[in-house]
C-alpha cells in the first residue's frame, strides 16, 4: 500500500554545494513590484541545477 | 520543520529544510503529525485504533506506513534539521558591492491620478520630473561598472508612467544594446505601464526590446475605474483594454503580466481575474494594495478570510482550466519544485539596497522603488556611488534569519523574509514583518504547491 508519494523536488541541502551564483532575479522588480517572494523565481544556473 | 495541510482534496506534507513535498494518505498524515512527539509503540497503538478496519486498512499497513516515514527521515526527506543559519549572510557578503538590477524612474509624473498609488500619483511625495538621457545613460554605465562578473543585468523602466518619457526609454535601450556585447553583459528590460500611451510604435518597441512588460489592469471595469482615473476623474478601462489586447496579441508569447491591485473595494478579486481571462489575458498577477494605514483602500481584518478563500478558489480555477486545455498563469502560483532557487537565494532575502537599487530622475539611489521619496533611505547617487553605507549595511544584513519573527515560520524558505518596504511601513523596521502580508503569502504558497502537486499527480509528464 503506497501511503506516501514524494514529488521530485530540488534538494535544498544539496544546493548549498553548488548554489549562490547570484545570476537569478534579484527582487520583485521585473514583476509585481510590491511583494517579494522567491518561490516563483527561476534558477539561472543551468549547469548546476540538476 | 514540517508543515502539513489539506487542500484541494490532497494531504500535503512539506519538509521545509530539504524542500521535499509529499502527498500522503490519512494514516501517513497522522503519523507524521505526531512522529516526533511519541514513541513508535505509543503512536502505532493510537493510529491502529483510529484506522485499522476502516477502508480495509490492516495493522500491517499502519506499521508499513510508519516504516516509510522512518525511511524518509533517514534519507533527509522528512524532519530535516535546519542547518542554514550560518550561511544566511554569505551570499550578500560574497557579492558585496555587486549591483545587477536597477529600477529607472524615468518619469516622476503620471497621466493617471490613482488615489491608491504607493508612489503618490507618480511623484513619490516630491516634484514632477522626467529623467534625462544623460542621467539614464550614467545609470546604465554605473550598473555595468558595478556588476562585477554578473552577465544578466535587469533594468526596469518605471514611474509614474514611463511612457511619458518614451523617447528617453528608446534612447537608453539603444545605448545599452550598443555597449552590452563589448561589456559582456545581457540587458533584460521590463516596462511597467498603465497603457494610456500605448500605440503601434510602443508595441513594436516593447515586443522587440522588453523581456517583460507589466500592464496595469485591475480587472472589472467598475473596480478598475474606481481608482484608475485621469485628472478629469474619468476612468481609464475602456481606453486601455483594447491597447493591452493589441500589445499582448502582437507579443507572440513573450513574457508579460497583466497586473492588478486589489483593495478593500474588491477582496473578491477572483471576479477580476475572471474578467482578465474573459478579455483573453492568461499571464496574470493580482497584488494586495500597498498603502498607508487607515487609507480607505486598505485591506481590513474582515477582508482577510474573504481574500484567503479567493486564493483557494483561484487555485481550483487554475486546475479546472488546465484540465479543460485553457491554462493560465498566476504570478504567485508559479513554483518550480524541481528547479527553483538554491538555498543561498532562499535564505539571503530580497536584493533591495544591495544588488538592486532604484534611480530617481535626478540620479539619486534608493534601496528600491518603494523607498523612493523617503530621504533617509537615499543611498547616494549614480556619480559618487553608495555613500550612505550605514543604511546599505542595514539592507545587507536583512535575511530570513535576521528576522526573529520568521524563525518558526514554515514559509521562510519560500519567501526569504519578505519585502523590506512592507516590513518598514508596517513596523518601522526593515527587519520587521508585515504580518497581514505573511498570512496572504502562506496561503498563496499552500495553494501554489497544491496546484503543482495536483499537476504532477494527474499529468506526470
Interface residues (C-beta under 8 A of the other chain):
Chain A: X1 X3 X4 X5 X6 X7 X8 X9 X10 X11 X12 X13 X15 X16 X18 X19 X20 X22 X23 X24 X25 X26 X27 X28 X29 X30 X31 X32 X33 X34 X35 X36 X37 X38 X39 X40 X41 X42 X43 X44 X45 X48 X49
Chain B: X13 X17 X18 X19 X20 X21 X22 X23 X24 X25 X27 X28 X61 X64 X65 X68 X69 X72 X76 X77 X80 X83 X84 X87 X90 X91 X94 X95 X98 X100 X101 X103 X118 X150 X151 X152 X154 X156 X158 X188 X190 X192 X211 X212 X214 X257 X259 X285 X287 X288 X290 X331 X332 X333 X334 X335 X336 X337 X338 X339 X340 X341 X342 X343 X344 X345 X346 X350 X351 X352 X355 X356 X368 X369 X370 X413 X414 X415 X416 X418 X419 X420 X422 X437 X441 X444 X445 X448 X452 X453 X456 X457
